[in-house]
Each structure stands twice: as C-alpha cells, then as structure tokens.
Amino acid sequence: MTTTEITRPRGTARKLARFVGHYLEMVVAMIVGMLVLDPLWPAEWMARADVHAILMATDMTVAMALWMAIRRHSWSRTTEMCAVMYLPFVALLVPYWLGLLSANALMVAGHVVMFPLMLAAMVWRRADYWH
C-alpha cells in the first residue's frame, strides 16, 4: 500500500506567509496608532466611552491606512478596511446607549469583533493581500 503526500507549491506557502505577515503588520500599525495618537485627544473627550471608542477606532484606522498607503494598497481596499474597523464600534453604540452594554463591554466587544472582520475582508479580497 502506497501513501500519497499532498504538497502545496512553494508559491502558495509564500503567498500565505505574506498574507499572514500583512495582517500582523496592520495589527502592529493599529497599536502604534493608539499609542501615538491617543495622547492628542482631550481627556474630557476620552471620559465618555462612546466618544473614546470612536476616537480609538480613528487612531487605529489612521495608522493602518497610512501603513496600507506605504505598502501601496489601493484606496478602495484601504477604504474597505477602514470601514471594517469602525463597523463593530458603530454597531455596538446603540446597545451601549440603550444601557444594554457597559463601557467596558463596548470596548472589548468592539475589538473582539474587529479582528475577525478584518481577517474576513482580507480573505474576501485575498488576491490583493497575497502580494
């Protein structure tokens, strides 16, 4: 009895590594954005959880969009990724305003949902992120 090995071409492994690397680069850019831009906002704005959530999404989005521009991604892909980053926070504001979510839950849930949504956007447009 002979076993057959299924091997992937080296090109596919390289593309997958680039894809994962790009995702990690965006996450690092987002962290840098939060660290660099967060101190620029007035403290009284950050006291409100809803405003803080949107400003944090803005900090992450600005840095990630800048990195995507440096990496020469198209504006349409950059705009899609920016929308994906805001979407969870915007969607969670309604339950927060209705008192169904705490400030902490708003922040945690927004981040927890954002990362898989980013990955989903990348998988959907994977040809643009394999390069």
N, C-alpha and C positions, 0 to 999 in steps of 0.2 A: 504494500500500500504506500503510495507516494503522497506526501502533503505538498500543497502548493502554497507558496507565500505570495501574498499580495503586497506589492511595493508601490509606493507613490513616486512619481518622478520627482527628482530633486527640485525642480522648479516650483512644484506645489508646496513643498516644505518651506522653501524660501519665501514664497508669497504669504504663507500662513504666518511665518515669523515676522514679516513686515507688517502684516495686519495687526497682530498682537502688539508689536512694538509701537505702531501708530496709536493704538488705543491707550497704551501706557503713557506715551508722550502727551496725549491730550489730558489724561488724569494729572500728570505732573504739572502741566501748564495751568490747569484749573486750581491746583493747590497753591502754586506760585501767585496766581491772580488773587486768591483770597488773602494770602499773606501780605502782598504788596498794596492792594487797593483798599482792603478793609479799613486800615487806619485813616484813610482820606475822608471817610464819611463822618458827619457829626454824630456824637454819642447819643443825642436825643432821638435821632432817626433810628438808631440801632436798638433803642429800648422797646420799640414796637416790633413784635415778632413778624407780622405780615410785611412790614417795610424791610426789616432785616432779611427776610427770606428772599425778597426780590433783589435787594442790593447784593446779597451773597451770590445769587444766580448771575447777576450782572458782572460781578468781579470775576467769576469763573468763566463766563462767556467771553468777556473781553480778552482775557489772556488766551483762552483756547482759540478764538477766532484769529488772534494775532499769530499764534503758532501755525494755524492752518494756512494763513496767508504766506508765512515764511516758507512753509512746505509746498506752496503753490497749488493748493486745492482750489477748485472753482468756487466762485461766490455762491453758486446755488447749493453746493454741498455744505459750505460753511454756514449759510443761512438755515439750512435744514437742521444742522447740528445745534445751532443756537436755539432754534425753536424747541428742539427736543429737550434742551437743558432747562428752559423756562416752563415747559408744559406741566411737569408734576407739581411745581410750586403754585402755579396759577390755578390748577385744578383743585389743589388742596386748600386754597384760600377760602372757598365757600364753606366747607365743613368747619374750618377754623373760625370764620366769622359767625357761624351758627352755634358755636360753642361745643361742637362735636369732637374737635381736636384741640389738644393743648398746644402751647407754643413749641414745646419740645417735640411732640409728635409731628407737628408741621415740618420742622427742620429734618428730623430723622427720616420720616416717610418720603419727603421730597428728594433727599439724597439717595435713599434706597431704591426708589423708582427711577431716578435719573440715570444711573449707571447701566441698568439693563436696557433702557430705552436708547441710550447712546449706542450700545452694542447692537441692538436691533437695527438702528439706522445704518450702521456700518455694514452689517450683514446684507441688508436690503440693497445697498449700493456698493457691494464688496469690490466690484471692478475698480472703483475709484479709490479704494483704500489698500489695494494689493501692491501698488507701485512704490 
